[in-house]
Amino acid sequence: MNDNITKNDKFYTNCTQYFEFLRKKGITDYDFEDEYYFTMPAISNH
C-alpha cells in the first residue's frame, strides 16, 4: 500500500508541474485537464 501512496504522490507532483508549465506558457490542455479531474478522486481514494 505504501508503494501506491508513493506512486500517487509522484502522479500528483507531475501533474502539478505540468499545469504550472502550461500556466506559465499561457496555453491549455483541456483533454489532459478533463482526464486529471476525472481520475483524481479515484487516485486520492475520495
Sequence and secondary structure as in RCSB ss.txt:
>XXXX:A:sequence
MNDNITKNDKFYTNCTQYFEFLRKKGITDYDFEDEYYFTMPAISNH
>XXXX:A:secstr
 HHHHHHHHHHHHHHHHHHHHHHHHT   HHHHHHHHHHHHHHHT 
